[in-house]
């Protein structure tokens, strides 16, 4: 079994890892709202920088992060490019003006506002990614469950999360075993020798015993949990959820401020009066 | 006067899905601070009895109950499983499935979490419980890093902080290697002595449980209690034979030597039983010993030469060399993680050596594909459910042939031939899901035999099976060996299997092949036994007690057992 997943099972020892689950879950939710609510680079950029620092400080497994990061960056660039192709003058809608500085033909014009909008959009998407990455690399599944529970999510839902992570490696091991036994009986898994359609069919063949073995296990797990009183009370506590430290209190306070600010911003800017303008640093006219 | 803790009165239980009752007229009283073994073959109803005590019946398994069952004064039919869980701590057979936490600490805390205990109190309670079972240094460890024995200890720690009165162990030895099993039995005994608890052990491996004293044995068969006695009385009766429980090896040896053991000799412990009456007979028995001749095999089938392999940086196989000849039966022995399974995967071609060579039937193994190797070496996995993919038995057995693009007539012919050999022909159109575990095992073997391999490799073929099924499977394999001249490799923890059915043992420890010799010599070498996490057999102890060399006695015993089997 691989030693290091992107997700930690065991709590790490950096500052962000040591925050309690509920602090991290709250901050994550509020940050997502904060990022989503605006196209204002003055609000987004600080979050981008801070979460970038956060990710670096959490010392994740860079090899895996790099893979994911390059995929995300690639798709975001593609997204931006397609946005431009779909409507090269999209910036007019957001900035109420259009300053064309060149053109390829009548359709593909180069307005500064469109480039600005696309740039902000890219940063916004990357920030979203950084917020998620920061969250994923610093939280354990159990802390996540505890954090969700602290937000009022029923604990049976939370258990699904942590239990799922618990049995992923077991299922992976079953899968590996079944795959081996199929290969030995003559199912060709080599990508070079079989067509994709064939391989998909063979995947289905593996899934049958995998599902059956997993279902066998579910009954035993359920019994084991019943025997230890799971589901007896409406409330439960979490072993991994430590008492708030000073750092937790400060972070929770900041999260609260950010939350209030976001609510205010959404009320004032997004809802009434509805605005579609975005902030531009320079007036290009 | 001891208080009754568990009381069954005219108790009968039938599962909702079955027409026949599983438990019949159970009348049983177990008192405080007793250590009771509930013994019985598979299907004897012993696990059902356990479920009645811990409340899974009727909470999780519906059915019809007649009569009364009181546990710690609670009538279980009215009680919730939660009330009972305060009285009865259950350690399940499958410690992997019972491990729901993402770390040792979390798993031990699980029942406390459910009780809404404050985290501050939880920390000390978890640490205390972990200390009792000796896992206090592993609180942050993840389940995939633990051995089966360690997981079981965690399961145990997870139920003892409730201050339960009764500890219930459901087949605690099933998934452990011999040395771990021994430790588990010792730990259970320590807990029993220390905490004045009542201990119930559900098992069919009598000799291993008797490693530590037992007050009382309840023998079950077909849903009824057939004996309620002391271990000493049980061992000298013919009950074991009648109900398919394996007799301890040392007692079989004494019988071979012509000794008649009585309950007053204290036969439940090989170290303390009174041997004075038998010493002469035993010595005479050993004097008749003629060393068995090493069987000679001429044709080399597999040559493994100086093979090393690593998944990442650490080598899991280090310079391993051995030969396998056509027609041999070999036990591959060693603790978990010693490299046995890696070696098996390598022989099948799933992984290939980093260094060294393997030749199979004079051919270069590296030139052969997995598919070609699959036709030479059949690999039967431990869990048949991981191998079965088709709905109908016939199709399952023919799958490998179909994948090799044989015609339907050829497939039919080969499949019915194999099904006949495996005694499954009458069931050929049955759905795979309708047959028992042992029959599924047979189907997997048939599916492998359909390719007509020269070697079959069985991973723990007897794990979790009682003596009757064990004998059934192994005599079947023995027959195959004789009729088809198969070469059979067993990967196993089971020393009985190695003793009775194999010619040679290859022992692995830490990725090295530390011994390659006849079984009786391996089992007479204390150093090997320790390094491979095996357990001293009771034959060894018996020989030591009469001051003779264990090698001769073990060899003699094996020879006689095999003759007796024929």
Interface residues (C-beta under 8 A of the other chain):
Chain A: X1 X9 X10 X11 X140 X141 X142 X162 X163 X165 X166 X169 X170 X174 X177 X178 X180 X181 X182 X183 X184 X185 X186 X187 X188 X205 X206 X208 X209 X212 X213 X216 X217 X220 X221 X222 X223 X224 X225 X226 X227 X228 X229 X230 X231 X232 X233 X235 X236 X237 X238 X239 X240 X241 X242 X243
Chain B: X54 X55 X56 X59 X60 X80 X81 X82 X85 X90 X92 X94 X96 X97 X98 X99 X100 X101 X102 X103 X105 X106 X109 X110 X111 X112 X113 X114 X115 X116 X117 X118 X119 X120 X122 X123 X126 X140 X142 X143 X144 X158 X159 X345 X348 X350 X370 X371 X373 X374 X378 X379 X381 X383 X385 X386 X387 X388 X389 X399 X400 X403 X404 X447 X448 X451
